[in-house]
Amino acid sequence: MDAREIEADLNETLVTEAEIHAKLAELARRIEADYEGRDILLVGVLKGAVMVMADLARELRPHVTMDWMAVSSYGAGTQSSGVVRILKDLDSDLTGRHVLIVEDIIDSGLTLSWLLGNLRSRGAASVEICALFRKPDAAKVEVPVRYIGFDIPNKFVVGYGLDYAERYRNLRDVAVLAPHVYS
Ligand code: PRP
């Protein structure tokens, strides 16, 4: 889906598909260098990270393996509470593995902060985070992120995996949702 097809629903485009792909290529080169000689297990967090995972994994030149988790934070509405429930756990045993968590966005940081602790307790050799977007002004906890794509303003953004009511994930770019859509 292209932004111009739903322009009435959007304010401005924040990051284009081309900018995302250029950034993922840059991150992939850093990841390849940092993990040279070590096998990477990419862990994607459903559902938002599907696009990042698909594009980052294909950008990486060595073999990687992929696994998925689905988590849900308890709490009202759109605000994270920090209490996280596992809806789908990993299929893999993490013992001795080099785990790279792949996320679309860090908002409050509560989900990733919890996930980092959870995965680190499973005996992995290392656990690092790659997140394509981060909203510094929304942070409630600092999350140690090794690879970050873009810092963006604390606005309601959709596209490239990010949804509003499960829609807009297939928008190619990342754009600010027009307030009339959700108010
Ligand atoms: C989004 C995103 C992160 C989390 C970030 O997922 O993919 O997992 O919120 O928010 P936080 O930093 O405030 O914890 P969401 O719960 O919307 O589910 P989705 O990936 O299925 O859209």
Backbone and ligand atoms as CSV (ligand in chain L), in Angstrom:
chain,resi,resn,atom,element,x,y,z
A,1,MET,N,N,0.850,-1.199,0.000
A,1,MET,CA,C,0.000,0.000,0.000
A,1,MET,C,C,0.888,1.252,0.000
A,2,ASP,N,N,0.592,2.179,-0.919
A,2,ASP,CA,C,1.370,3.420,-0.999
A,2,ASP,C,C,0.651,4.555,-0.272
A,3,ALA,N,N,1.441,5.461,0.313
A,3,ALA,CA,C,0.874,6.566,1.092
A,3,ALA,C,C,-0.110,7.402,0.260
A,4,ARG,N,N,0.174,7.539,-1.023
A,4,ARG,CA,C,-0.693,8.413,-1.829
A,4,ARG,C,C,-2.099,7.825,-2.002
A,5,GLU,N,N,-2.207,6.517,-1.834
A,5,GLU,CA,C,-3.530,5.891,-1.978
A,5,GLU,C,C,-4.421,6.139,-0.766
A,6,ILE,N,N,-3.815,6.486,0.375
A,6,ILE,CA,C,-4.609,6.728,1.586
A,6,ILE,C,C,-4.229,8.082,2.195
A,7,GLU,N,N,-3.934,9.057,1.334
A,7,GLU,CA,C,-3.383,10.314,1.841
A,7,GLU,C,C,-4.334,11.052,2.781
A,8,ALA,N,N,-5.644,10.822,2.655
A,8,ALA,CA,C,-6.593,11.487,3.565
A,8,ALA,C,C,-6.434,10.997,4.997
A,9,ASP,N,N,-5.894,9.801,5.177
A,9,ASP,CA,C,-5.720,9.229,6.522
A,9,ASP,C,C,-4.403,9.651,7.173
A,10,LEU,N,N,-3.538,10.297,6.414
A,10,LEU,CA,C,-2.177,10.544,6.901
A,10,LEU,C,C,-1.857,12.022,6.975
A,11,ASN,N,N,-1.018,12.385,7.924
A,11,ASN,CA,C,-0.451,13.732,7.928
A,11,ASN,C,C,0.830,13.718,7.124
A,12,GLU,N,N,1.982,13.683,7.777
A,12,GLU,CA,C,3.202,13.669,6.973
A,12,GLU,C,C,3.842,12.284,6.952
A,13,THR,N,N,4.611,12.038,5.897
A,13,THR,CA,C,5.441,10.830,5.849
A,13,THR,C,C,6.710,11.124,6.636
A,14,LEU,N,N,7.016,10.239,7.588
A,14,LEU,CA,C,8.196,10.465,8.434
A,14,LEU,C,C,9.442,9.805,7.852
A,15,VAL,N,N,9.276,8.557,7.418
A,15,VAL,CA,C,10.414,7.810,6.867
A,15,VAL,C,C,9.907,7.024,5.662
A,16,THR,N,N,10.605,7.147,4.554
A,16,THR,CA,C,10.153,6.456,3.340
A,16,THR,C,C,10.697,5.032,3.299
A,17,GLU,N,N,10.073,4.248,2.442
A,17,GLU,CA,C,10.511,2.869,2.232
A,17,GLU,C,C,11.997,2.830,1.823
A,18,ALA,N,N,12.401,3.762,0.959
A,18,ALA,CA,C,13.800,3.782,0.505
A,18,ALA,C,C,14.745,4.085,1.667
A,19,GLU,N,N,14.335,5.021,2.518
A,19,GLU,CA,C,15.182,5.358,3.682
A,19,GLU,C,C,15.282,4.169,4.639
A,20,ILE,N,N,14.176,3.444,4.793
A,20,ILE,CA,C,14.187,2.257,5.665
A,20,ILE,C,C,15.156,1.216,5.111
A,21,HIS,N,N,15.076,0.961,3.821
A,21,HIS,CA,C,15.946,-0.066,3.244
A,21,HIS,C,C,17.418,0.330,3.318
A,22,ALA,N,N,17.706,1.613,3.115
A,22,ALA,CA,C,19.099,2.078,3.226
A,22,ALA,C,C,19.588,1.901,4.663
A,23,LYS,N,N,18.745,2.209,5.621
A,23,LYS,CA,C,19.130,2.076,7.030
A,23,LYS,C,C,19.337,0.616,7.402
A,24,LEU,N,N,18.465,-0.266,6.918
A,24,LEU,CA,C,18.615,-1.684,7.239
A,24,LEU,C,C,19.905,-2.248,6.637
A,25,ALA,N,N,20.287,-1.758,5.473
A,25,ALA,CA,C,21.541,-2.213,4.865
A,25,ALA,C,C,22.714,-1.783,5.740
A,26,GLU,N,N,22.646,-0.542,6.229
A,26,GLU,CA,C,23.698,-0.012,7.107
A,26,GLU,C,C,23.790,-0.850,8.401
A,27,LEU,N,N,22.631,-1.126,8.988
A,27,LEU,CA,C,22.616,-1.911,10.233
A,27,LEU,C,C,23.128,-3.331,9.973
A,28,ALA,N,N,22.752,-3.892,8.844
A,28,ALA,CA,C,23.175,-5.262,8.519
A,28,ALA,C,C,24.692,-5.356,8.411
A,29,ARG,N,N,25.329,-4.332,7.823
A,29,ARG,CA,C,26.798,-4.358,7.707
A,29,ARG,C,C,27.423,-4.328,9.106
A,30,ARG,N,N,26.873,-3.523,10.002
A,30,ARG,CA,C,27.404,-3.466,11.376
A,30,ARG,C,C,27.196,-4.801,12.083
A,31,ILE,N,N,26.019,-5.386,11.917
A,31,ILE,CA,C,25.707,-6.665,12.575
A,31,ILE,C,C,26.658,-7.754,12.064
A,32,GLU,N,N,26.853,-7.796,10.748
A,32,GLU,CA,C,27.767,-8.800,10.173
A,32,GLU,C,C,29.162,-8.678,10.770
A,33,ALA,N,N,29.636,-7.457,10.902
A,33,ALA,CA,C,30.987,-7.249,11.438
A,33,ALA,C,C,31.039,-7.638,12.917
A,34,ASP,N,N,30.029,-7.238,13.664
A,34,ASP,CA,C,30.034,-7.512,15.113
A,34,ASP,C,C,29.917,-8.997,15.428
A,35,TYR,N,N,29.189,-9.734,14.586
A,35,TYR,CA,C,28.928,-11.157,14.875
A,35,TYR,C,C,29.792,-12.093,14.033
A,36,GLU,N,N,30.837,-11.591,13.467
A,36,GLU,CA,C,31.664,-12.425,12.593
A,36,GLU,C,C,32.089,-13.715,13.313
A,37,GLY,N,N,31.838,-14.841,12.677
A,37,GLY,CA,C,32.224,-16.125,13.269
A,37,GLY,C,C,31.221,-16.682,14.266
A,38,ARG,N,N,30.141,-15.956,14.509
A,38,ARG,CA,C,29.118,-16.439,15.450
A,38,ARG,C,C,27.779,-16.554,14.731
A,39,ASP,N,N,27.028,-17.606,15.047
A,39,ASP,CA,C,25.704,-17.781,14.428
A,39,ASP,C,C,24.678,-16.921,15.151
A,40,ILE,N,N,23.870,-16.219,14.381
A,40,ILE,CA,C,22.863,-15.325,14.966
A,40,ILE,C,C,21.492,-15.984,14.932
A,41,LEU,N,N,20.787,-15.901,16.054
A,41,LEU,CA,C,19.369,-16.257,16.083
A,41,LEU,C,C,18.581,-14.956,16.162
A,42,LEU,N,N,17.869,-14.636,15.096
A,42,LEU,CA,C,17.018,-13.447,15.098
A,42,LEU,C,C,15.698,-13.803,15.755
A,43,VAL,N,N,15.286,-13.006,16.736
A,43,VAL,CA,C,13.997,-13.230,17.397
A,43,VAL,C,C,13.091,-12.043,17.095
A,44,GLY,N,N,12.054,-12.290,16.332
A,44,GLY,CA,C,11.104,-11.244,15.974
A,44,GLY,C,C,9.942,-11.229,16.947
A,45,VAL,N,N,9.456,-10.025,17.216
A,45,VAL,CA,C,8.336,-9.871,18.141
A,45,VAL,C,C,7.090,-9.543,17.318
A,46,LEU,N,N,6.175,-10.499,17.298
A,46,LEU,CA,C,4.961,-10.341,16.493
A,46,LEU,C,C,4.061,-9.261,17.079
A,47,LYS,N,N,3.258,-8.584,16.251
A,47,LYS,CA,C,3.257,-8.757,14.813
A,47,LYS,C,C,4.054,-7.657,14.117
A,48,GLY,N,N,4.277,-6.574,14.823
A,48,GLY,CA,C,4.855,-5.384,14.190
A,48,GLY,C,C,6.195,-5.611,13.516
A,49,ALA,N,N,6.986,-6.563,14.045
A,49,ALA,CA,C,8.354,-6.730,13.553
A,49,ALA,C,C,8.454,-7.568,12.279
A,50,VAL,N,N,7.332,-8.009,11.751
A,50,VAL,CA,C,7.370,-8.896,10.577
A,50,VAL,C,C,8.113,-8.249,9.399
A,51,MET,N,N,7.809,-6.983,9.139
A,51,MET,CA,C,8.441,-6.313,7.981
A,51,MET,C,C,9.944,-6.115,8.210
A,52,VAL,N,N,10.307,-5.654,9.411
A,52,VAL,CA,C,11.727,-5.425,9.710
A,52,VAL,C,C,12.489,-6.734,9.626
A,53,MET,N,N,11.919,-7.766,10.208
A,53,MET,CA,C,12.566,-9.079,10.200
A,53,MET,C,C,12.778,-9.535,8.755
A,54,ALA,N,N,11.756,-9.444,7.942
A,54,ALA,CA,C,11.847,-9.935,6.562
A,54,ALA,C,C,12.928,-9.190,5.789
A,55,ASP,N,N,12.990,-7.882,5.958
A,55,ASP,CA,C,13.954,-7.095,5.183
A,55,ASP,C,C,15.354,-7.158,5.780
A,56,LEU,N,N,15.465,-7.124,7.112
A,56,LEU,CA,C,16.794,-7.206,7.729
A,56,LEU,C,C,17.431,-8.576,7.457
A,57,ALA,N,N,16.646,-9.639,7.615
A,57,ALA,CA,C,17.179,-10.991,7.413
A,57,ALA,C,C,17.698,-11.154,5.986
A,58,ARG,N,N,16.963,-10.609,5.016
A,58,ARG,CA,C,17.408,-10.757,3.623
A,58,ARG,C,C,18.610,-9.884,3.303
A,59,GLU,N,N,18.766,-8.813,4.079
A,59,GLU,CA,C,19.928,-7.936,3.892
A,59,GLU,C,C,21.202,-8.557,4.445
A,60,LEU,N,N,21.056,-9.446,5.443
A,60,LEU,CA,C,22.229,-10.071,6.066
A,60,LEU,C,C,22.800,-11.140,5.142
A,61,ARG,N,N,24.125,-11.163,4.976
A,61,ARG,CA,C,24.744,-12.094,4.030
A,61,ARG,C,C,25.050,-13.469,4.610
A,62,PRO,N,N,25.393,-13.577,5.909
A,62,PRO,CA,C,25.612,-14.934,6.453
A,62,PRO,C,C,24.285,-15.650,6.705
A,63,HIS,N,N,24.364,-16.967,6.982
A,63,HIS,CA,C,23.172,-17.689,7.414
A,63,HIS,C,C,22.695,-17.134,8.745
A,64,VAL,N,N,21.386,-16.999,8.898
A,64,VAL,CA,C,20.815,-16.678,10.210
A,64,VAL,C,C,19.644,-17.630,10.424
A,65,THR,N,N,19.281,-17.836,11.679
A,65,THR,CA,C,18.035,-18.550,11.938
A,65,THR,C,C,17.051,-17.554,12.535
A,66,MET,N,N,15.778,-17.861,12.396
A,66,MET,CA,C,14.732,-16.934,12.851
A,66,MET,C,C,13.746,-17.655,13.742
A,67,ASP,N,N,13.311,-16.962,14.780
A,67,ASP,CA,C,12.254,-17.479,15.631
A,67,ASP,C,C,11.356,-16.299,16.020
A,68,TRP,N,N,10.213,-16.607,16.565
A,68,TRP,CA,C,9.202,-15.572,16.815
A,68,TRP,C,C,8.594,-15.698,18.204
A,69,MET,N,N,8.286,-14.564,18.770
A,69,MET,CA,C,7.513,-14.531,20.011
A,69,MET,C,C,6.341,-13.595,19.815
A,70,ALA,N,N,5.255,-13.901,20.487
A,70,ALA,CA,C,4.145,-12.940,20.547
A,70,ALA,C,C,3.917,-12.630,22.011
A,71,VAL,N,N,3.890,-11.362,22.334
A,71,VAL,CA,C,3.672,-10.952,23.715
A,71,VAL,C,C,2.553,-9.920,23.752
A,72,SER,N,N,1.964,-9.804,24.922
A,72,SER,CA,C,0.903,-8.817,25.076
A,72,SER,C,C,1.076,-8.177,26.439
A,73,SER,N,N,0.988,-6.851,26.465
A,73,SER,CA,C,1.123,-6.217,27.778
A,73,SER,C,C,-0.257,-6.053,28.394
A,74,TYR,N,N,-0.333,-6.385,29.666
A,74,TYR,CA,C,-1.580,-6.149,30.390
A,74,TYR,C,C,-1.755,-4.655,30.529
A,75,GLY,N,N,-2.978,-4.202,30.604
A,75,GLY,CA,C,-3.189,-2.769,30.825
A,75,GLY,C,C,-4.211,-2.238,29.859
A,76,ALA,N,N,-4.740,-1.084,30.211
A,76,ALA,CA,C,-5.848,-0.532,29.436
A,76,ALA,C,C,-5.357,0.141,28.163
A,77,GLY,N,N,-6.184,0.081,27.149
A,77,GLY,CA,C,-6.012,0.859,25.927
A,77,GLY,C,C,-4.671,0.650,25.265
A,78,THR,N,N,-4.088,1.750,24.842
A,78,THR,CA,C,-2.869,1.672,24.054
A,78,THR,C,C,-1.621,1.842,24.923
A,79,GLN,N,N,-1.795,2.042,26.217
A,79,GLN,CA,C,-0.637,2.266,27.083
A,79,GLN,C,C,-0.067,0.950,27.582
A,80,SER,N,N,1.228,0.768,27.450
A,80,SER,CA,C,1.881,-0.403,28.014
A,80,SER,C,C,1.905,-0.284,29.528
A,81,SER,N,N,1.759,-1.410,30.198
A,81,SER,CA,C,1.804,-1.395,31.662
A,81,SER,C,C,3.125,-1.926,32.182
A,82,GLY,N,N,3.859,-2.627,31.324
A,82,GLY,CA,C,5.117,-3.213,31.776
A,82,GLY,C,C,4.950,-4.659,32.208
A,83,VAL,N,N,3.695,-5.087,32.415
A,83,VAL,CA,C,3.449,-6.486,32.762
A,83,VAL,C,C,3.134,-7.207,31.463
A,84,VAL,N,N,3.965,-8.195,31.156
A,84,VAL,CA,C,3.889,-8.799,29.828
A,84,VAL,C,C,3.500,-10.270,29.933
A,85,ARG,N,N,2.662,-10.679,29.019
A,85,ARG,CA,C,2.196,-12.066,28.964
A,85,ARG,C,C,2.704,-12.662,27.652
A,86,ILE,N,N,3.190,-13.890,27.715
A,86,ILE,CA,C,3.655,-14.545,26.486
A,86,ILE,C,C,2.469,-15.230,25.801
A,87,LEU,N,N,2.159,-14.820,24.583
A,87,LEU,CA,C,1.066,-15.431,23.818
A,87,LEU,C,C,1.592,-16.578,22.955
A,88,LYS,N,N,2.809,-16.401,22.452
A,88,LYS,CA,C,3.481,-17.469,21.705
A,88,LYS,C,C,4.948,-17.422,22.094
A,89,ASP,N,N,5.442,-18.553,22.582
A,89,ASP,CA,C,6.842,-18.583,22.997
A,89,ASP,C,C,7.725,-19.049,21.840
A,90,LEU,N,N,9.031,-18.917,22.046
A,90,LEU,CA,C,9.994,-19.369,21.040
A,90,LEU,C,C,9.928,-20.877,20.879
A,91,ASP,N,N,10.295,-21.349,19.690
A,91,ASP,CA,C,10.447,-22.791,19.486
A,91,ASP,C,C,11.859,-23.228,19.885
A,92,SER,N,N,12.795,-22.278,19.907
A,92,SER,CA,C,14.212,-22.617,20.092
A,92,SER,C,C,14.638,-22.618,21.551
A,93,ASP,N,N,15.626,-23.468,21.829
A,93,ASP,CA,C,16.340,-23.439,23.104
A,93,ASP,C,C,17.438,-22.377,22.960
A,94,LEU,N,N,17.515,-21.457,23.891
A,94,LEU,CA,C,18.467,-20.349,23.747
A,94,LEU,C,C,19.841,-20.633,24.338
A,95,THR,N,N,19.999,-21.784,24.943
A,95,THR,CA,C,21.272,-22.087,25.608
A,95,THR,C,C,22.455,-21.908,24.651
A,96,GLY,N,N,23.344,-21.021,25.030
A,96,GLY,CA,C,24.565,-20.802,24.254
A,96,GLY,C,C,24.381,-20.039,22.952
A,97,ARG,N,N,23.176,-19.570,22.677
A,97,ARG,CA,C,22.912,-18.896,21.391
A,97,ARG,C,C,23.205,-17.400,21.471
A,98,HIS,N,N,23.492,-16.829,20.323
A,98,HIS,CA,C,23.637,-15.375,20.217
A,98,HIS,C,C,22.322,-14.828,19.659
A,99,VAL,N,N,21.564,-14.226,20.530
A,99,VAL,CA,C,20.197,-13.808,20.203
A,99,VAL,C,C,20.169,-12.317,19.859
A,100,LEU,N,N,19.556,-12.015,18.735
A,100,LEU,CA,C,19.348,-10.604,18.374
A,100,LEU,C,C,17.837,-10.385,18.248
A,101,ILE,N,N,17.290,-9.639,19.200
A,101,ILE,CA,C,15.848,-9.340,19.173
A,101,ILE,C,C,15.602,-8.282,18.100
A,102,VAL,N,N,14.621,-8.534,17.247
A,102,VAL,CA,C,14.283,-7.608,16.166
A,102,VAL,C,C,12.911,-7.006,16.456
A,103,GLU,N,N,12.887,-5.696,16.619
A,103,GLU,CA,C,11.640,-5.000,16.956
A,103,GLU,C,C,11.378,-3.879,15.959
A,104,ASP,N,N,10.103,-3.560,15.781
A,104,ASP,CA,C,9.768,-2.421,14.948
A,104,ASP,C,C,9.955,-1.118,15.717
A,105,ILE,N,N,9.417,-1.064,16.939
A,105,ILE,CA,C,9.438,0.238,17.628
A,105,ILE,C,C,9.587,0.080,19.137
A,106,ILE,N,N,10.334,1.019,19.716
A,106,ILE,CA,C,10.403,1.147,21.165
A,106,ILE,C,C,9.645,2.411,21.528
A,107,ASP,N,N,8.607,2.215,22.291
A,107,ASP,CA,C,7.744,3.340,22.680
A,107,ASP,C,C,8.098,3.687,24.121
A,108,SER,N,N,7.391,3.099,25.080
A,108,SER,CA,C,7.748,3.309,26.493
A,108,SER,C,C,9.020,2.547,26.857
A,109,GLY,N,N,9.305,1.481,26.110
A,109,GLY,CA,C,10.461,0.637,26.425
A,109,GLY,C,C,10.111,-0.527,27.334
A,110,LEU,N,N,8.880,-0.558,27.823
A,110,LEU,CA,C,8.503,-1.566,28.829
A,110,LEU,C,C,8.508,-2.983,28.252
A,111,THR,N,N,8.019,-3.147,27.032
A,111,THR,CA,C,7.971,-4.487,26.425
A,111,THR,C,C,9.378,-5.065,26.273
A,112,LEU,N,N,10.265,-4.268,25.679
A,112,LEU,CA,C,11.622,-4.769,25.423
A,112,LEU,C,C,12.424,-4.943,26.697
A,113,SER,N,N,12.185,-4.082,27.654
A,113,SER,CA,C,12.891,-4.196,28.923
A,113,SER,C,C,12.560,-5.543,29.569
A,114,TRP,N,N,11.285,-5.895,29.532
A,114,TRP,CA,C,10.841,-7.184,30.084
A,114,TRP,C,C,11.399,-8.341,29.250
A,115,LEU,N,N,11.318,-8.191,27.935
A,115,LEU,CA,C,11.752,-9.276,27.042
A,115,LEU,C,C,13.248,-9.552,27.172
A,116,LEU,N,N,14.006,-8.500,27.310
A,116,LEU,CA,C,15.451,-8.642,27.461
A,116,LEU,C,C,15.756,-9.471,28.708
A,117,GLY,N,N,15.114,-9.150,29.798
A,117,GLY,CA,C,15.322,-9.899,31.030
A,117,GLY,C,C,14.895,-11.344,30.880
A,118,ASN,N,N,13.756,-11.545,30.233
A,118,ASN,CA,C,13.229,-12.897,30.052
A,118,ASN,C,C,14.179,-13.755,29.219
A,119,LEU,N,N,14.632,-13.225,28.087
A,119,LEU,CA,C,15.497,-14.024,27.208
A,119,LEU,C,C,16.880,-14.226,27.828
A,120,ARG,N,N,17.360,-13.226,28.552
A,120,ARG,CA,C,18.679,-13.362,29.196
A,120,ARG,C,C,18.669,-14.448,30.267
A,121,SER,N,N,17.500,-14.717,30.833
A,121,SER,CA,C,17.420,-15.728,31.899
A,121,SER,C,C,17.417,-17.154,31.338
A,122,ARG,N,N,17.419,-17.296,30.007
A,122,ARG,CA,C,17.315,-18.630,29.393
A,122,ARG,C,C,18.662,-19.219,28.979
A,123,GLY,N,N,19.745,-18.616,29.421
A,123,GLY,CA,C,21.054,-19.213,29.172
A,123,GLY,C,C,21.683,-18.872,27.829
A,124,ALA,N,N,21.205,-17.795,27.189
A,124,ALA,CA,C,21.815,-17.384,25.921
A,124,ALA,C,C,23.238,-16.896,26.159
A,125,ALA,N,N,24.076,-17.033,25.144
A,125,ALA,CA,C,25.445,-16.519,25.243
A,125,ALA,C,C,25.425,-14.991,25.194
A,126,SER,N,N,24.508,-14.432,24.405
A,126,SER,CA,C,24.350,-12.977,24.353
A,126,SER,C,C,22.944,-12.660,23.885
A,127,VAL,N,N,22.424,-11.530,24.340
A,127,VAL,CA,C,21.116,-11.050,23.872
A,127,VAL,C,C,21.247,-9.556,23.594
A,128,GLU,N,N,21.030,-9.171,22.353
A,128,GLU,CA,C,21.087,-7.764,21.963
A,128,GLU,C,C,19.791,-7.386,21.256
A,129,ILE,N,N,19.614,-6.089,21.057
A,129,ILE,CA,C,18.376,-5.595,20.451
A,129,ILE,C,C,18.672,-4.787,19.191
A,130,CYS,N,N,17.866,-5.020,18.165
A,130,CYS,CA,C,17.857,-4.173,16.973
A,130,CYS,C,C,16.432,-3.650,16.809
A,131,ALA,N,N,16.271,-2.349,16.900
A,131,ALA,CA,C,14.928,-1.756,16.754
A,131,ALA,C,C,14.977,-0.708,15.656
A,132,LEU,N,N,14.013,-0.754,14.763
A,132,LEU,CA,C,14.040,0.184,13.634
A,132,LEU,C,C,13.667,1.602,14.069
A,133,PHE,N,N,12.690,1.718,14.971
A,133,PHE,CA,C,12.258,3.053,15.407
A,133,PHE,C,C,12.278,3.149,16.928
A,134,ARG,N,N,12.483,4.357,17.407
A,134,ARG,CA,C,12.432,4.609,18.843
A,134,ARG,C,C,11.844,6.003,19.043
A,135,LYS,N,N,10.976,6.111,20.065
A,135,LYS,CA,C,10.406,7.422,20.412
A,135,LYS,C,C,11.033,7.870,21.733
A,136,PRO,N,N,12.117,8.623,21.680
A,136,PRO,CA,C,12.812,8.999,22.922
A,136,PRO,C,C,11.906,9.732,23.909
A,137,ASP,N,N,10.962,10.540,23.396
A,137,ASP,CA,C,10.110,11.326,24.303
A,137,ASP,C,C,9.049,10.487,24.996
A,138,ALA,N,N,8.883,9.230,24.588
A,138,ALA,CA,C,7.862,8.371,25.219
A,138,ALA,C,C,8.494,7.391,26.210
A,139,ALA,N,N,9.817,7.417,26.343
A,139,ALA,CA,C,10.512,6.411,27.159
A,139,ALA,C,C,10.129,6.492,28.627
A,140,LYS,N,N,9.792,5.345,29.176
A,140,LYS,CA,C,9.562,5.235,30.629
A,140,LYS,C,C,10.731,4.508,31.276
A,141,VAL,N,N,11.358,3.642,30.509
A,141,VAL,CA,C,12.576,2.977,30.984
A,141,VAL,C,C,13.607,3.026,29.857
A,142,GLU,N,N,14.849,3.121,30.245
A,142,GLU,CA,C,15.928,3.099,29.263
A,142,GLU,C,C,16.208,1.647,28.877
A,143,VAL,N,N,16.220,1.387,27.592
A,143,VAL,CA,C,16.509,0.035,27.118
A,143,VAL,C,C,17.854,0.080,26.384
A,144,PRO,N,N,18.767,-0.819,26.748
A,144,PRO,CA,C,20.065,-0.819,26.069
A,144,PRO,C,C,19.956,-1.410,24.661
A,145,VAL,N,N,19.838,-0.555,23.673
A,145,VAL,CA,C,19.643,-0.998,22.287
A,145,VAL,C,C,20.972,-0.930,21.542
A,146,ARG,N,N,21.377,-2.043,20.992
A,146,ARG,CA,C,22.658,-2.077,20.274
A,146,ARG,C,C,22.531,-1.448,18.885
A,147,TYR,N,N,21.430,-1.737,18.203
A,147,TYR,CA,C,21.239,-1.252,16.830
A,147,TYR,C,C,19.907,-0.510,16.732
A,148,ILE,N,N,19.988,0.779,16.372
A,148,ILE,CA,C,18.743,1.555,16.270
A,148,ILE,C,C,18.681,2.205,14.886
A,149,GLY,N,N,17.494,2.188,14.298
A,149,GLY,CA,C,17.337,2.780,12.971
A,149,GLY,C,C,17.116,4.281,13.038
A,150,PHE,N,N,15.957,4.680,13.550
A,150,PHE,CA,C,15.577,6.093,13.546
A,150,PHE,C,C,14.948,6.484,14.882
A,151,ASP,N,N,15.353,7.627,15.402
A,151,ASP,CA,C,14.603,8.237,16.502
A,151,ASP,C,C,13.525,9.115,15.883
A,152,ILE,N,N,12.297,8.940,16.336
A,152,ILE,CA,C,11.173,9.671,15.731
A,152,ILE,C,C,10.387,10.408,16.819
A,153,PRO,N,N,9.615,11.423,16.436
A,153,PRO,CA,C,8.822,12.160,17.424
A,153,PRO,C,C,7.718,11.295,18.032
A,154,ASN,N,N,7.255,11.728,19.183
A,154,ASN,CA,C,6.219,10.974,19.901
A,154,ASN,C,C,4.841,11.246,19.302
A,155,LYS,N,N,4.650,10.774,18.080
A,155,LYS,CA,C,3.380,10.942,17.369
A,155,LYS,C,C,2.824,9.576,17.028
A,156,PHE,N,N,1.550,9.533,16.674
A,156,PHE,CA,C,0.907,8.267,16.324
A,156,PHE,C,C,1.337,7.885,14.907
A,157,VAL,N,N,2.250,6.956,14.813
A,157,VAL,CA,C,2.768,6.586,13.497
A,157,VAL,C,C,2.285,5.193,13.079
A,158,VAL,N,N,2.115,5.043,11.786
A,158,VAL,CA,C,1.673,3.763,11.217
A,158,VAL,C,C,2.514,3.438,9.996
A,159,GLY,N,N,2.458,2.168,9.614
A,159,GLY,CA,C,3.132,1.724,8.396
A,159,GLY,C,C,4.336,0.864,8.697
A,160,TYR,N,N,4.762,0.112,7.714
A,160,TYR,CA,C,5.908,-0.788,7.825
A,160,TYR,C,C,5.805,-1.653,9.078
A,161,GLY,N,N,4.636,-2.236,9.290
A,161,GLY,CA,C,4.415,-3.107,10.440
A,161,GLY,C,C,3.659,-2.450,11.579
A,162,LEU,N,N,3.716,-1.124,11.645
A,162,LEU,CA,C,3.035,-0.408,12.739
A,162,LEU,C,C,1.568,-0.213,12.384
A,163,ASP,N,N,0.699,-0.511,13.353
A,163,ASP,CA,C,-0.732,-0.497,13.033
A,163,ASP,C,C,-1.513,0.527,13.841
A,164,TYR,N,N,-2.709,0.794,13.358
A,164,TYR,CA,C,-3.771,1.353,14.184
A,164,TYR,C,C,-4.952,0.403,13.997
A,165,ALA,N,N,-5.410,-0.217,15.082
A,165,ALA,CA,C,-6.504,-1.184,15.025
A,165,ALA,C,C,-6.256,-2.247,13.948
A,166,GLU,N,N,-5.013,-2.709,13.890
A,166,GLU,CA,C,-4.576,-3.774,12.968
A,166,GLU,C,C,-4.487,-3.342,11.502
A,167,ARG,N,N,-4.795,-2.074,11.204
A,167,ARG,CA,C,-4.683,-1.622,9.824
A,167,ARG,C,C,-3.395,-0.823,9.633
A,168,TYR,N,N,-3.060,-0.563,8.405
A,168,TYR,CA,C,-1.915,0.259,7.981
A,168,TYR,C,C,-0.565,-0.460,8.088
A,169,ARG,N,N,-0.535,-1.720,8.574
A,169,ARG,CA,C,0.757,-2.406,8.683
A,169,ARG,C,C,1.413,-2.554,7.310
A,170,ASN,N,N,0.592,-2.679,6.267
A,170,ASN,CA,C,1.146,-2.912,4.929
A,170,ASN,C,C,1.419,-1.631,4.154
A,171,LEU,N,N,1.334,-0.492,4.825
A,171,LEU,CA,C,1.778,0.762,4.213
A,171,LEU,C,C,3.299,0.695,4.067
A,172,ARG,N,N,3.803,1.089,2.902
A,172,ARG,CA,C,5.241,0.928,2.645
A,172,ARG,C,C,6.106,1.874,3.481
A,173,ASP,N,N,5.644,3.125,3.626
A,173,ASP,CA,C,6.398,4.126,4.381
A,173,ASP,C,C,5.896,4.158,5.820
A,174,VAL,N,N,6.555,4.972,6.641
A,174,VAL,CA,C,6.036,5.223,7.986
A,174,VAL,C,C,5.545,6.663,8.019
A,175,ALA,N,N,4.283,6.828,8.423
A,175,ALA,CA,C,3.652,8.149,8.358
A,175,ALA,C,C,2.877,8.426,9.636
A,176,VAL,N,N,2.626,9.710,9.867
A,176,VAL,CA,C,1.835,10.123,11.027
A,176,VAL,C,C,0.360,9.996,10.668
A,177,LEU,N,N,-0.373,9.284,11.524
A,177,LEU,CA,C,-1.800,9.087,11.273
A,177,LEU,C,C,-2.551,10.385,11.554
A,178,ALA,N,N,-3.474,10.737,10.671
A,178,ALA,CA,C,-4.270,11.950,10.871
A,178,ALA,C,C,-5.221,11.737,12.059
A,179,PRO,N,N,-5.318,12.732,12.957
A,179,PRO,CA,C,-6.128,12.562,14.174
A,179,PRO,C,C,-7.589,12.180,13.897
A,180,HIS,N,N,-8.149,12.598,12.773
A,180,HIS,CA,C,-9.567,12.275,12.524
A,180,HIS,C,C,-9.787,10.764,12.407
A,181,VAL,N,N,-8.734,10.014,12.141
A,181,VAL,CA,C,-8.880,8.558,12.000
A,181,VAL,C,C,-9.139,7.898,13.352
A,182,TYR,N,N,-8.509,8.420,14.405
A,182,TYR,CA,C,-8.629,7.750,15.703
A,182,TYR,C,C,-9.382,8.538,16.752
A,183,SER,N,N,-9.815,9.773,16.432
A,183,SER,CA,C,-10.540,10.539,17.456
A,183,SER,C,C,-12.014,10.642,17.102
L,1,PRP,C1,C,4.348,-2.590,19.784
L,1,PRP,C2,C,5.780,-2.823,19.321
L,1,PRP,C3,C,6.481,-3.208,20.580
L,1,PRP,C4,C,5.721,-2.466,21.655
L,1,PRP,C5,C,6.490,-1.252,22.029
L,1,PRP,O1,O,3.690,-3.806,19.786
L,1,PRP,O2,O,5.860,-3.795,18.325
L,1,PRP,O3,O,6.423,-4.606,20.789
L,1,PRP,O4,O,4.467,-2.063,21.112
L,1,PRP,O5,O,5.836,-0.535,23.029
L,1,PRP,P1,P,6.512,-0.235,24.431
L,1,PRP,O6,O,7.916,0.205,24.183
L,1,PRP,O7,O,5.657,0.894,24.972
L,1,PRP,O8,O,6.430,-1.449,25.292
L,1,PRP,P2,P,2.116,-3.941,20.032
L,1,PRP,O9,O,1.884,-4.285,21.485
L,1,PRP,O10,O,1.418,-2.716,19.507
L,1,PRP,O11,O,1.750,-5.217,19.192
L,1,PRP,P3,P,1.945,-5.487,17.606
L,1,PRP,O12,O,3.436,-5.630,17.364
L,1,PRP,O13,O,1.201,-6.756,17.371
L,1,PRP,O14,O,1.370,-4.308,16.859
